[in-house]
Amino acid sequence: MLLRDPFEVTLLLEEEDWRAMRHAARDARVEGGFRLVTLDVELPWNVVGFLARVTEILAAAGIAVGALSAFSRDHLLIKQEDLGKALRVLGEHVAELC
């Protein structure tokens, strides 16, 4: 996944892919240990507050999250050590969120 803004370029890569290309990005700032969780709910653009509620639930559980939005789905970057807890907490709110 590639994200580009006026300040930086962000690549989200599998570790194997990063190892294959890291020689080309020697000055890159790298942080690993994340899992990408896709919220498999296709949302129309007039939905308000869905991602806010998801991140509120995770924040209440003490779980840090990086949110990424695609055209119709949202994705979360969650540290590997928090993944089980995050999935459990979100699972408790599935009926509310979906």
N, C-alpha and C positions, 0 to 999 in steps of 0.2 A: 504494500500500500504506500502510496506517495502523497505527501501533503506539502504544499508549498505556499508560503506567504512572503510578504516583503522582508521578513527578518531571518527566515531559515527555511531549510528543506528538511523534511522528516521522512525517513524511510522506516517502515515496519516490515521486518524480514524474519523469516525462519532463521535459526542460528546457522544452519548448514549453508543457506544462501549468503549470509553475512560473511562467513569464513571464506567463501569463494570470491568475494569482491572486496574484502577489507583492504587489500593492497592499494586499491584505487581511492580510498578515503582515509588516508593515514591520520588526518587531523580531526576525524569525526569524534563526536562525543557519543559514547555508546552506553546504553543501560539495558541489561538483560533481565531475565527472570520474570517476564510478564506472560500472561495468557490472554488471548483475544477472545472475548465472549460476545457473540452476536445475539442481539435481541431479535429473535426471529418472528417479528411482528411487522408486517408491512403497514406503515402509517401514512395516511394522507397528510398533506401539508397544513391542513386546518386543525390538526390535533395540537392542543396547547397543554404543556406541562408533563407530558409522558416521561421524558428524560429527566426532568426535574424531580419527579416522584421516585424514579429508579435510583437516582444518585442520593436523594434524601434517605431512602431506606438503607442504602449501603453506608452512608455517613453515620447514621444512627448506630450502626453495628461497628463503627470504627474502621471501616474499610475504605482506603484511598482508591480512587478510580480516575482514569483518564478516559474521557468520552470522545468518540469519533462518530460523525454522522455521515452516512452515505445518502444517496437520493431518497431511498424509501426505508432504510433500516439504520438502526444505531448499533454501535459496537463499543465495548468497554475494554480497556486495558486494566488488568487486575494482576497484582503480584501473585506469583505461583503459590506462595505460602498462605495467601488469603482466599484462594479460589474455592476451596471446599466450603468455607464459611459463607462466602458471597453467594454461591449457588444455593446453599441451604436457606439463607435469609431471603433471597429473591423467590425461591420456591414457596415460601410461606405466604407470599403476596401475589402469586400468579393470578388468582381469581380477581383480585383488585386491578391488576395491571392489564389484563387481556380482555 
